[in-house]
């Protein structure tokens, strides 16, 4: 029964993606349809139009396999060996610095959100 639930939740997430693609095509918005679908899902969750329980297991299932989604991008980099042969040594520190900056920003935002959450609950 859990597998059917996960499949239905994945279909719901895919539905938001497809709605985002349709909105992007219809209105010719210069934003990817996947981002529009994500924003629609986020708005539906925040406005409590769509309960989180309806996509929770499906989202966790996708997150469990998140690292596999980056394999095609990594393999694609191999096709551009000549780019890395000339400027490869310059790209290594850029990647390291940008990784640390991203980790620091994500940590700062998560700590800020964790501190703000109890304050928000106290005000309610």
C-alpha positions as CSV (number, residue, x, y, z in Angstrom):
1,X,0.0,0.0,0.0
2,X,2.9,2.4,0.7
3,X,4.3,1.9,-2.8
4,X,1.0,2.9,-4.3
5,X,0.9,6.0,-2.0
6,X,4.4,7.0,-3.1
7,X,3.5,6.5,-6.8
8,X,0.4,8.7,-6.4
9,X,2.4,11.3,-4.6
10,X,5.0,11.3,-7.4
11,X,2.2,11.7,-9.9
12,X,1.0,14.7,-7.9
13,X,4.5,16.3,-7.9
14,X,4.7,15.6,-11.6
15,X,1.3,17.2,-12.1
16,X,2.6,20.4,-10.6
17,X,5.6,20.2,-12.9
18,X,3.3,19.8,-15.9
19,X,1.1,22.6,-14.9
20,X,4.1,24.8,-14.5
21,X,5.2,23.9,-18.0
22,X,1.8,24.6,-19.4
23,X,1.7,28.0,-17.7
24,X,5.1,28.8,-19.1
25,X,4.1,27.9,-22.6
26,X,0.7,29.7,-22.4
27,X,2.0,33.0,-21.0
28,X,5.5,32.7,-22.6
29,X,7.2,33.5,-19.3
30,X,11.0,33.6,-19.4
31,X,11.2,31.2,-16.5
32,X,11.5,27.4,-16.7
33,X,8.3,25.5,-16.3
34,X,9.7,23.4,-13.6
35,X,10.4,26.5,-11.5
36,X,6.9,27.8,-12.1
37,X,5.5,24.4,-11.0
38,X,7.7,24.4,-7.9
39,X,6.4,27.9,-7.0
40,X,2.8,26.8,-7.6
41,X,3.4,23.8,-5.3
42,X,5.1,26.0,-2.7
43,X,2.2,28.5,-2.8
44,X,-0.4,25.6,-2.5
45,X,1.4,24.2,0.5
46,X,1.9,27.6,2.2
47,X,-1.8,28.6,1.6
48,X,-2.8,25.1,2.9
49,X,-4.6,24.4,-0.3
50,X,-2.6,21.2,-0.8
51,X,-1.7,19.4,2.4
52,X,1.9,18.3,2.9
53,X,0.8,14.8,3.8
54,X,-0.3,14.3,0.1
55,X,3.3,14.6,-1.2
56,X,5.5,13.9,1.9
57,X,6.4,10.3,1.2
58,X,6.9,10.9,-2.6
59,X,9.2,13.9,-1.9
60,X,11.3,11.8,0.6
61,X,11.5,9.1,-2.0
62,X,12.9,11.6,-4.6
63,X,15.3,13.0,-2.1
64,X,16.7,9.6,-1.3
65,X,17.9,9.3,-4.9
66,X,19.0,12.9,-5.3
67,X,22.6,12.2,-5.8
68,X,21.8,10.0,-8.8
69,X,20.2,13.0,-10.6
70,X,23.7,14.6,-10.8
71,X,25.4,11.7,-12.6
72,X,24.3,12.9,-16.1
73,X,25.8,16.4,-15.5
74,X,29.0,14.9,-14.2
75,X,29.3,12.6,-17.2
76,X,28.6,15.6,-19.5
77,X,31.6,17.4,-18.1
78,X,33.8,14.6,-19.5
79,X,32.8,15.7,-23.0
80,X,34.5,19.0,-22.4
81,X,38.0,17.8,-21.5
82,X,39.7,20.4,-23.6
83,X,38.1,23.2,-21.6
84,X,39.5,21.7,-18.4
85,X,42.9,21.0,-19.8
86,X,43.7,24.7,-20.3
87,X,41.9,26.3,-17.4
88,X,41.4,23.3,-15.1
89,X,43.8,24.6,-12.5
90,X,41.9,27.9,-12.3
91,X,38.5,26.1,-12.0
92,X,39.5,24.0,-9.0
93,X,39.8,26.9,-6.5
94,X,36.7,28.4,-8.0
95,X,34.7,25.2,-7.4
96,X,36.1,24.9,-3.9
97,X,35.4,28.5,-2.9
98,X,31.9,28.4,-4.4
99,X,31.2,25.1,-2.6
100,X,32.2,26.6,0.8
101,X,30.2,29.8,0.1
102,X,27.1,27.7,-0.7
103,X,27.5,25.6,2.4
104,X,28.0,28.7,4.5
105,X,24.9,30.3,3.1
106,X,22.8,27.2,3.5
107,X,23.9,26.8,7.1
108,X,23.2,30.5,7.8
109,X,19.8,30.3,6.3
110,X,18.9,27.1,8.1
111,X,20.1,28.4,11.5
112,X,18.1,31.6,10.9
113,X,15.0,29.6,10.1
114,X,15.5,27.4,13.1
115,X,15.7,30.4,15.4
116,X,12.8,32.1,13.7
117,X,10.5,29.1,14.0
118,X,10.1,29.0,17.8
119,X,9.7,32.8,17.9
120,X,6.9,32.5,15.3
121,X,5.2,29.8,17.3
122,X,5.3,31.9,20.5
123,X,3.7,34.8,18.7
124,X,0.8,32.6,17.4
